[in-house]
């Protein structure tokens, strides 16, 4: 999954930090809320799909929700880098 956009004619990726689902600049409970809404309530996709792929598996699914919960509340590993 690669989120690419163009700025001033240059190709750039939108992903700054996996797990920052709402693209707010950091990971918190709001990111969990966004994933739950997306996965179970038909919510909108994240601003940057790659950031929603918290475990780096190539897509957004329940495993990303579990990964982010483990990181935020149980000392789990930091999500992998975007690239």
C-alpha positions in Angstrom: 0.0 0.0 0.0 1.6 3.3 -1.1 -0.1 6.6 -0.6 1.5 9.0 -3.1 0.6 12.6 -3.7 2.3 15.4 -5.6 3.5 18.6 -4.2 5.1 21.2 -6.4 5.5 18.6 -9.1 7.4 16.2 -6.8 6.1 12.7 -5.7 5.8 12.4 -1.9 4.3 9.8 0.4 1.6 11.0 2.9 2.7 8.5 5.6 4.6 10.1 8.4 3.9 7.6 11.2 2.0 4.3 11.0 -0.7 4.1 13.6 -1.5 7.8 13.4 -4.7 6.9 11.7 -6.3 10.3 11.9 -3.1 12.0 10.7 -3.0 14.3 13.8 0.7 14.0 14.4 0.7 11.3 17.1 -0.9 8.0 18.2 -3.7 8.1 20.7 -7.2 6.8 21.5 -8.6 8.9 18.7 -6.7 6.6 16.2 -8.4 3.5 17.8 -11.8 5.2 17.4 -11.1 5.9 13.8 -10.1 2.3 13.1 -13.2 0.9 14.9 -15.5 3.2 12.9 -13.8 2.2 9.6 -13.7 -1.5 10.3 -17.1 -2.0 11.9 -19.3 1.0 11.2 -18.5 1.8 7.6 -16.5 5.0 8.6 -14.4 6.9 6.1 -10.9 5.8 5.2 -8.0 7.4 7.0 -6.5 10.5 5.4 -3.4 8.4 4.6 -4.2 4.7 4.2 -0.6 3.6 5.1 -0.9 5.3 8.5 -4.0 3.2 9.2 -2.0 0.0 8.5 -0.4 0.0 11.9 1.2 -3.4 11.7 2.6 -2.8 8.2 0.9 -5.8 6.6 -0.2 -4.0 3.5 -3.9 -3.4 4.4 -6.2 -2.2 7.1 -7.8 -4.9 9.2 -8.6 -6.0 12.8 -4.9 -6.9 13.3 -4.1 -3.2 13.0 -6.6 -2.4 15.8 -5.0 -5.1 18.0 -1.5 -3.9 17.2 -2.3 -0.3 18.1 -4.1 -1.3 21.4 -1.0 -3.4 22.3 1.3 -0.4 21.6 -0.8 2.2 23.4 -1.8 0.2 26.5 0.4 -2.9 26.9 3.9 -1.8 26.0 3.8 -3.4 22.5 6.2 -2.6 19.8 6.1 0.7 18.0 4.5 0.4 14.5 7.1 -0.1 11.7 8.3 2.8 9.7 6.2 3.9 6.7 8.8 2.9 4.1 
